[in-house]
Amino acid sequence: MTAKAAMRKQFTLNPAALEQLFSVLESHDFQIVGPTIRNGTIQYDYIKGCKELPSGWTSEQERASCRLKRRKDDALFGYVPGADSLKRFLHPPELRLFRAERENGVFRILDNPAPAPKLAFVGVRSCELRALSILDRVLAEDRYPDAAYVAARRRIFIVAVNCTEPAPTCFCTSMGGGPEAGGGFDLLLTEIVSDNQHVFVAEAGTSEGSGVLAVLNPGEVTKEIMAALHEAMDRSKAAFKREVATEGLRELLYESFDHPQWDRVAAQCFLCANCTMVCPTCFCVTVEDSTDVPVRRAERWRKWDSCFTQNFSYIHGGSVRLSPKSRYRQWLTHKMAAWVDQFGTFGCVGCGRCITWCPAGIDVTEQIAALRGTAAPAASDGAG
Amino acid sequence: MNSDTGMKPKIAIFKFASCDGCQLSLLELEDSLLDLVNAVEIAYFPEASRRMLKGPYDIGLVEGSITTHHDAERIQRVRRESKTLVTIGACATAGGIQALRNWKDVGEFVRFVYAKPDFISTLKMSTPVAEHVPVDFELRGCPINKLHLVELIGAMLAGRKPNIPTYSVCMECKRRGNVCLAVSASLPCLGPVTQAGCGAICPAYHRACYGCFGPMENPNPTALAGRFEAQGHADRDIMRAFRMFNAWSWQFRQVSEERERR
């Protein structure tokens, strides 16, 4: 637990108070986005109340595999997140930037973007908070802020949850994070569930969070609950299976331009771009202009793009990254090396989504280990 | 093709060996159809009108594959009459489902199916238009996405590049928010090697991608077949997965033949 977190006052909430949290957020005009079971997985969606949370369910994740499983208890947050992160809501996959019309030779822009909705995210994990701060750096704090992102980002409320059960695909502890949320939330919950109790330890990270928490009539944290909390987090920290050695990683990647591993991974890679779609920090977009048949109306759309496509690097004369290996190398080198030069951090938070959702079964931690010339980590038995 | 000169570009629609589904999508355009006929002259479209204007045409849309001697000659004429030739659908771009004959003895089919086989004159193979004449643009799909047709014609009229993706179905699938069926259910999904454009319809309804839009740019079907095998699918099933509407596209053909040889 960080020093800052240790200073925050902690309270307890029972599951009924969580239901009340939903009503309080809705009374503040927030639309609530939280984990729920959809199409056989747990994923973020717009939800109405606690009963839509995945109570008693978890998702078992391994490389190229994600399966819904019943838990032995009624934990609400006993899972690791699905393919989507907050990116889908704050940096949407498709966004119309404007419409335009031409009449009598005059060209007019028709509409301004609709005002961003107020979104409250429930169940946000430490890795996702760190991903959000990376997106902030890229999309909000750079010289040219992304207006749509800034407008949506400004109006959110975050109820974070400490990770008590990381997946085998998780490696946030290698990327400077951990299962405990350090900051960037309005409210933070830790779920404690056992045979005889189901309680949440809650703390506020902002004054808005304090205000909401106060309404929920929180209880005092007993010594027993504190002990259970520490035990849960210690167990969580010991449960990580994968790791990446980050010391000198930037230099390693820059020096590995001609490494034969790129050919090996290219033989496996589909160039399907799933890794970049699910990555909570991959922010690349393409912009498409379209016109109707009479060439009277035009629209400009922005869509998620990926460095794995051929057109991504299309410049005068053609695409500069025609070979599959050049695209995988570009992605990994940007994430783990060039990102540091550009934005001061790695572009990876170790959430493991690119491992779970790669249909080719490529494991980024294994690729880095291979570039280092070290043995692959133990968790990488070929599942799927 | 400048819409400001008052001269409407002439469009012709030609049918070869096909089910007509792709050209029908033109008639299914509903509201955009009125815009279309105002902006262009539908000069030759036997499926829709008996008014048939002579060529040359500004845009020739070709549906269907080449399966007879007669069609092999006719496509040369169509090419000469069309300033821009666009193939529409899996038959015209890849040979279609009827290209399954390319691995079999057509003579045997003919003897088996027809009471008087003597009247049947057909080629041994069903081949895509591009194997016979140069093609300017291909619209993929079985059937095509009708909105692609509007997009393509709109782009030609405006003099801009059409927004027709060449990357994987996975990108559309993820943008749409579908759950990956390969990962969540180990289904043999062709999405990772198939060109986007359908909007990832099948995965949205929990069916793995059938590959209607054919191979994407730089596909890796060999690696995908390897994944299917690792998931417990037999060589015969893997071969069949790649032998659908785009079986004769060389990328899918290569991997299906490789699995057939095992």
Interface residues (C-beta under 8 A of the other chain):
Chain A: R38 N39 G40 T41 Q43 A64 S65 C66 R67 G82 A83 D84 R88 P93 E94 A267 Q268 C269 F270 L271 C272 A273 N274 M277 V278 E288 D289 S290 T291 D292 V293 P294 V295 K303 W304 S306 F308 T309 Q310 N311 L322 P324 T356 W357 P359 A360 G361 G382 G384
Chain B: S3 S32 D35 L36 N38 A39 V40 V150 E151 I153 G154 A155 L157 A158 R160 N163 T166 Y167 S168 C170 M171 K174 R175 R176 G177 N178 V179 C180 A182 V183 S184 A185 S186 C189 G191 P192 V193 H206 M216 E217 N218 P219 N220 A223 L224 R227 A230 Q231
